């Protein structure tokens, strides 16, 4: 087996694994019962799936410009997905959409109450 053939096989394997991980993330978003588990499924496996797909495409295409562009896409996703998940979770917690009985540790109770008092929220 030559190097290009080995890279093609590895690239195809990474594409397949990344696609499957993204599919599992999408199924998790649809099937999980509460907001926090859906948020977890929407961020962590999806970002890893995108990273695997980008690595597979880089190995398949073998072009430096494509690799640079895919690197930018992955970096943008790694920066925005955790921040978006955090903001969604915090906003949902403040809106009362999180079932607090399911939480093992609840560090936001004191923080949210103190901030609401400082703002004079109703």
C-alpha atoms as one frame of an Amber mdcrd trajectory, in Angstrom:
protein
   0.000   0.000   0.000   1.401   3.385  -0.984   1.268   6.574   1.101  -1.505
   8.196  -0.958  -3.622   5.078  -0.582  -3.040   5.008   3.168  -3.969   8.697
   3.423  -7.136   8.048   1.413  -8.163   5.217   3.726  -7.422   7.263   6.848
  -9.260  10.271   5.402 -12.303   8.153   4.570 -12.274   6.671   8.059 -12.124
  10.127   9.647 -14.955  11.354   7.420 -17.084   8.377   8.392 -16.377   8.739
  12.123 -17.024  12.489  12.042 -20.290  12.001  10.185 -21.431   9.331  12.626
 -20.550  11.498  15.608 -22.496  14.423  14.155 -25.447  12.101  13.520 -25.326
  10.881  17.124 -25.270  14.515  18.295 -28.335  15.321  16.193 -30.188  12.294
  17.533 -29.229  13.330  21.059 -30.673  16.800  20.543 -33.955  15.249  19.449
 -34.162  12.461  22.027 -32.700  13.821  25.283 -35.346  14.811  27.826 -34.144
  18.121  29.274 -32.404  21.284  28.179 -29.003  20.679  29.754 -28.485  17.275
  28.181 -29.648  18.603  24.814 -27.206  21.474  25.158 -24.415  18.978  25.841
 -25.350  16.971  22.753 -25.473  20.113  20.633 -21.978  21.297  21.527 -19.445
  18.626  22.455 -20.016  15.759  19.974 -20.894  18.147  17.183 -17.598  20.042
  17.500 -15.597  16.821  17.644 -17.495  15.500  14.623 -16.675  18.664  12.690
 -13.015  18.325  13.646 -12.925  14.749  12.379 -14.662  15.667   9.121 -12.255
  18.569   8.574  -9.249  16.318   9.241 -10.650  13.731   6.825 -11.202  16.345
   4.133  -7.683  17.649   4.631  -6.255  14.170   4.143  -8.431  13.508   1.108
  -7.863  16.805  -0.705  -4.205  17.414   0.273  -4.283  21.132  -0.497  -2.706
  23.677   1.841  -5.318  26.353   1.110  -8.163  23.963   1.884  -6.412  22.840
   5.063  -6.006  26.462   6.175  -9.657  27.228   5.482 -10.827  24.103   7.323
  -8.547  25.038  10.217 -10.251  28.442  10.418 -13.675  26.792  10.352 -12.711
  24.429  13.181 -11.206  27.253  15.255 -14.318  29.397  14.794 -16.510  26.487
  15.866 -14.323  25.753  18.888 -14.609  29.375  19.992 -18.317  29.909  19.377
 -19.927  26.583  20.377 -18.878  26.585  24.065 -19.774  30.254  24.470 -23.168
  29.765  22.821 -23.834  26.691  24.969 -22.876  28.543  28.124 -25.067  31.528
  27.306 -28.004  29.298  26.383 -27.676  27.315  29.606 -27.371  30.420  31.765
 -30.333  32.143  30.100 -32.446  29.012  30.463 -31.472  28.684  34.126 -32.453
  32.302  34.785 -35.759  31.799  32.930 -36.594  28.817  35.134 -36.499  26.242
  32.336 -33.929  24.007  34.063 -35.203  21.254  36.364 -33.121  21.944  39.461
 -33.927  18.536  40.929 -31.719  16.944  38.256 -28.687  19.075  39.148 -26.023
  17.440  41.300 -24.256  20.751  42.009 -26.027  24.101  41.638 -23.456  26.901
  41.729 -25.661  29.506  40.031 -28.372  29.913  42.689 -26.539  32.497  44.796
 -25.033  34.269  41.805 -28.306  34.676  39.918 -30.210  35.854  42.998 -27.503
  38.412  43.855 -27.375  39.796  40.298 -31.180  40.028  40.113 -31.259  41.991
  43.384 -28.596  44.395  42.155 -30.508  45.095  38.953 -33.845  45.387  40.644
 -35.438  42.751  38.463 -39.114  41.981  39.136
